[in-house]
Amino acid sequence: MEVYIKEINFHIFDIQRILQHKIWYISACSFCLLNALISPITKTILTIGWVDGLTSGGGISFIIWFALFIGFSLIFKGVKGDEVTFNEKVVCLLFMFVCFLPSALICWCSLFFLCAYLSYKNRHSPEFKAGFLILTVIALRIPLIQFCMSVFSAPLLEIDAFFVANFLSFFTDTASFSGNIVYTKNDYSLAIMTGCSSFDNMSLALLLWFTLVCSNHCLGDWNRIMHVAVLSVIILFTNTIRLSLMAWDKSFYQFFHGDVGLMLIELILLGTAILMALYTNENRREARC
Amino acid sequence: MLKNILCTFLFFVAFFLSLFVKVINTDIDQDSFLEDNTTLPIEYLLQGGFSKINQHLLLNNEFMVTSLMRHRSCHQGKIYITPLFRNSEGVTVLQEKIVTEGDDFYFLYQGKIYDSFPSLRFWAGMNIEKMGNIFDDKETPLEAHYVLAVVERGPCNLKNTLNWQEI
């Protein structure tokens, strides 16, 4: 009985210790994150209802939720020897204060800078570093995608159209493209719009790969660039096939543009990223993160 | 102890206040988002002396609607106006489906004329406007933010003769 009470006391003490050390990190990151996510989640839930909204991840990809779960798990697991310094507290408060501004973009940016700073400050703890790095990449992804798809949408969509038209030219002589429009037959053409771009799918696949690799502390080898390149090419190729089928025929368009086709592509994306991460983890030279 | 309780209390107040501000600023209606960005600019043009002759969809969804219009100062020419509210994805569609040789193709954003889609200004303007809406009570809906793609055909030369800033 005495031993049992001692164990409970130890656990309570342990939780208190962990909270004292990490409460600033977890609070500040959660603060920035929830401020960035609250608007799209509210929008999704109020538009399609609570049940559908929650089962669809609140309009946020499940890959992002998974990456967040892994990131925060690693931060919880991390061991910090010394107290959170005054400078760290000030930085946390500063970024939390910035999140009062009503812009998701600013919240993502503050989460990015906060996590990058904390990742650098805790570089000697592998769990903290990996956890904050994952959060840094999540925070970077959305503003970067928004910026690129706003400012560089024309070349990015044209690249997709180029690959689709060249892929289709193996099967028909009439395949051509102009800007983001692919022509296959006289009366049928496909306009590749922002939502169908390979860039978005590629970023999600790379985020999943990064999360899985980073959680196993296998980052840090420059050979990983090769794995990133291979994964990007596979995703680009998969999306090209999907868009080519959509450009080929109206019935194919309706199938691959619909929910089933989209789910199929997401499953391929998920599978490819997981397999590539497993390959990366198996081929590590040394554990460095 | 009291200091810790006060800090925790302030943290939760700040937390819920910041979330509340974002929730009340969320435009929940997807139809209203589309309507704000497709019909609202046309309404402004109708008030500014334009009359609508016709409108049609450029794609198989409602994301690209072009309106054929005429200005009261010149009846010989035609003008096709298409609001683009995501990015420049619709520019090639317009070039392929509407623009013919001799047409004047330009873009209007915040009262200024551009020869090519003002991507960077549009992205920056969208983010600045989202923040600005919290500080001043504007009449325009939160999500109404667009570039007008204009295809002008005929002798009117509205690009240079009309004061677009007033419209």
HADDOCK unambig.tbl for C-alpha pairs under 7 A between the chains (distance, minus, plus):
assign (segid A and resid 31 and name CA) (segid B and resid 15 and name CA) 6.64 0.50 0.50
assign (segid A and resid 35 and name CA) (segid B and resid 19 and name CA) 5.87 0.50 0.50
assign (segid A and resid 38 and name CA) (segid B and resid 19 and name CA) 6.83 0.50 0.50
assign (segid A and resid 38 and name CA) (segid B and resid 23 and name CA) 6.83 0.50 0.50
assign (segid A and resid 39 and name CA) (segid B and resid 22 and name CA) 6.04 0.50 0.50
assign (segid A and resid 39 and name CA) (segid B and resid 23 and name CA) 5.87 0.50 0.50
assign (segid A and resid 39 and name CA) (segid B and resid 26 and name CA) 5.84 0.50 0.50
assign (segid A and resid 42 and name CA) (segid B and resid 23 and name CA) 6.77 0.50 0.50
assign (segid A and resid 43 and name CA) (segid B and resid 26 and name CA) 6.52 0.50 0.50
assign (segid A and resid 43 and name CA) (segid B and resid 27 and name CA) 6.97 0.50 0.50
assign (segid A and resid 43 and name CA) (segid B and resid 28 and name CA) 4.85 0.50 0.50
assign (segid A and resid 46 and name CA) (segid B and resid 28 and name CA) 6.31 0.50 0.50
assign (segid A and resid 47 and name CA) (segid B and resid 28 and name CA) 6.09 0.50 0.50
assign (segid A and resid 47 and name CA) (segid B and resid 29 and name CA) 6.44 0.50 0.50
assign (segid A and resid 100 and name CA) (segid B and resid 18 and name CA) 5.13 0.50 0.50
assign (segid A and resid 101 and name CA) (segid B and resid 131 and name CA) 6.90 0.50 0.50
assign (segid A and resid 102 and name CA) (segid B and resid 21 and name CA) 6.95 0.50 0.50
assign (segid A and resid 102 and name CA) (segid B and resid 22 and name CA) 5.86 0.50 0.50
assign (segid A and resid 102 and name CA) (segid B and resid 131 and name CA) 5.63 0.50 0.50
assign (segid A and resid 103 and name CA) (segid B and resid 130 and name CA) 6.50 0.50 0.50
assign (segid A and resid 103 and name CA) (segid B and resid 131 and name CA) 6.03 0.50 0.50
assign (segid A and resid 150 and name CA) (segid B and resid 87 and name CA) 5.12 0.50 0.50
assign (segid A and resid 150 and name CA) (segid B and resid 119 and name CA) 6.20 0.50 0.50
assign (segid A and resid 150 and name CA) (segid B and resid 123 and name CA) 6.10 0.50 0.50
assign (segid A and resid 151 and name CA) (segid B and resid 119 and name CA) 4.83 0.50 0.50
assign (segid A and resid 151 and name CA) (segid B and resid 120 and name CA) 5.41 0.50 0.50
assign (segid A and resid 153 and name CA) (segid B and resid 87 and name CA) 6.73 0.50 0.50
assign (segid A and resid 153 and name CA) (segid B and resid 88 and name CA) 6.42 0.50 0.50
assign (segid A and resid 153 and name CA) (segid B and resid 89 and name CA) 6.48 0.50 0.50
assign (segid A and resid 154 and name CA) (segid B and resid 88 and name CA) 6.28 0.50 0.50
assign (segid A and resid 154 and name CA) (segid B and resid 89 and name CA) 6.29 0.50 0.50
assign (segid A and resid 179 and name CA) (segid B and resid 92 and name CA) 5.71 0.50 0.50
assign (segid A and resid 180 and name CA) (segid B and resid 92 and name CA) 6.65 0.50 0.50
assign (segid A and resid 193 and name CA) (segid B and resid 89 and name CA) 6.03 0.50 0.50
assign (segid A and resid 194 and name CA) (segid B and resid 89 and name CA) 6.89 0.50 0.50
